[in-house]
Amino acid sequence: MYLKIEGLYKNFETPTGTLTVLKDINMNIKKGEFICAVGASGSGKSTLLRQIAGLDSPTMGTVSIDGKLINGPGPDRGMVFQNYTLYPWMNVQKNTEFGLKLQGVSKAARREKASYYLNVVGLTKFAQSLPKELSGGMKQRVAIARSLASQPKVLLMDEPFGSLDVHTKETMHEFMLDLWERTKITVFLITHDVEEAVFLSNRVYALGSRPGTVRKEIDIKLPERSNEVKRHSVFHDYRDELMALLRQHGQEALVTV
Amino acid sequence: MNNQPIRSKDLAPTVFWRLAEDIPKPVNGALIVLSIAFPLFLWFLLSALGHIDPKFLPSPANVIEAFVRLWSSGDLLKDTLASLWRVGVGFILACLLSIPVGLMMGSFASIRALLEPFFGLIRYMPAPAFIPLLILYLGIGEEPKISLIFIGVFFFNCLMIMDTVKFVPKELIEATYMLGGNRLQTLLQVIYPHVLPGILDACRINLAAAWQLVIVSELIAATEGLGRRISVAGRFLKTDEIFVGLIVIGVIGLAFDLFFQYLVKISCRWANNKS
């Protein structure tokens, strides 16, 4: 098991009492898999990602990568946020190099590595541009290149395409699959977009809401991975199954508030 | 039915009253010139036609005469340099200390809790009220004046810089940790560059305060300086010299301000007009 989440619980103390956001999460992810966790709002998916990232620690349970327990953030887990979070005063090249700079890599080595990954994401021509000159999709690609430059074990993505328009989103989906096939990186992506999850992943975890739990784990086997696949009935079967799983618990949430 | 476009009567097209929008450059330029030219013109008119005692309102010609007089005697230059030197030393010292302290106060809740209450208290004590104490402790040389400027700038600057840090997006800091950064690297390589425009802006605002303070301190105890010049001129009812002093002070202050604005512009291009 490459990324292993065992018996994870997360509680938050609120003025009105203890809120259980995540309840008994167990996940086993193999190296090289593309995994999505789908959930409606309130399913705690961002919280879950933050536990894996080490930006927060669980109330109970463990997260381990490649056998080692996680107890803090680090470059072995690359993180891509919804809002790009590029450093606005650095150009694309420097942004991409920044992780390596923090880790003490020499100037020449990091320039080479960053250039390589900028090429992988197709932004070599924009190396000298400032983030404010880029479109949303391009900014996200820089963020991905920046994380990949540190050659992480897992790429964590927090609703990375949520701020993009439909067309850019589709392009980015194809880009993501292509990237994954080329780099063989393990990906853990959280989203509320069911179709995105079905299109991209090997396996999908359907998360329930309030508290967040793993309702079902679904293996995705699609005949092809291009946009054409959305015409196949099997795609829609998966989609419908997931929507039903999510809808069921969304309604529960409305009642129990 | 007439062919009038449907338009709210309150949003008729306008140039002058555009709300939160730019106006054409020529209009902007003309208004800027007017801002200085009109009061000058009024002044000229008033003193030429208003039958006002030149001791109350010297004419522009009187003021220019006084300027030439003070300049050629070397007094004006001596006074200006004295004031500038005091402001320079006091302000730079205050900035050198307040930038790191303010940054730390903004970044560490612990340091903030430790220093903010005390600094906040001192900030509300008017700097000029310290003058008698400073003279008592430090004499009547340059030290009390420079200390006065330091006190007037340091606490305000710290608190303003402290506030800029709260605008650093939390995700930017977390992204830095995820890239392998430790706290020190995050403070110096992420927080500091992000708040630099805010720091320069705080310095710009506090330089204006420093400039005022130096003049005030000279009004009370100095042997030379622009404030001293005004004070002496006032005692002898030389209103033309008072005007010279005020105008020189104002122009220098404005020059400082524009200089800082320029500094912010060239060092923080990324922060200017977001596309």
HADDOCK unambig.tbl for C-alpha pairs under 7 A between the chains (distance, minus, plus):
assign (segid A and resid 73 and name CA) (segid B and resid 177 and name CA) 5.88 0.50 0.50
assign (segid A and resid 73 and name CA) (segid B and resid 178 and name CA) 5.19 0.50 0.50
assign (segid A and resid 74 and name CA) (segid B and resid 177 and name CA) 6.33 0.50 0.50
assign (segid A and resid 74 and name CA) (segid B and resid 178 and name CA) 4.72 0.50 0.50
assign (segid A and resid 74 and name CA) (segid B and resid 179 and name CA) 6.13 0.50 0.50
assign (segid A and resid 74 and name CA) (segid B and resid 180 and name CA) 4.93 0.50 0.50
assign (segid A and resid 75 and name CA) (segid B and resid 178 and name CA) 5.28 0.50 0.50
assign (segid A and resid 75 and name CA) (segid B and resid 179 and name CA) 4.66 0.50 0.50
assign (segid A and resid 75 and name CA) (segid B and resid 180 and name CA) 4.93 0.50 0.50
assign (segid A and resid 77 and name CA) (segid B and resid 178 and name CA) 6.98 0.50 0.50
assign (segid A and resid 78 and name CA) (segid B and resid 178 and name CA) 6.52 0.50 0.50
assign (segid A and resid 79 and name CA) (segid B and resid 178 and name CA) 6.48 0.50 0.50
assign (segid A and resid 85 and name CA) (segid B and resid 171 and name CA) 6.54 0.50 0.50
assign (segid A and resid 85 and name CA) (segid B and resid 172 and name CA) 5.48 0.50 0.50
assign (segid A and resid 88 and name CA) (segid B and resid 270 and name CA) 6.27 0.50 0.50
assign (segid A and resid 89 and name CA) (segid B and resid 270 and name CA) 5.26 0.50 0.50
assign (segid A and resid 99 and name CA) (segid B and resid 179 and name CA) 4.60 0.50 0.50
assign (segid A and resid 99 and name CA) (segid B and resid 180 and name CA) 6.38 0.50 0.50
assign (segid A and resid 102 and name CA) (segid B and resid 180 and name CA) 6.22 0.50 0.50
assign (segid A and resid 102 and name CA) (segid B and resid 181 and name CA) 5.40 0.50 0.50
assign (segid A and resid 103 and name CA) (segid B and resid 180 and name CA) 6.09 0.50 0.50
assign (segid A and resid 132 and name CA) (segid B and resid 274 and name CA) 6.82 0.50 0.50
assign (segid A and resid 132 and name CA) (segid B and resid 275 and name CA) 6.36 0.50 0.50
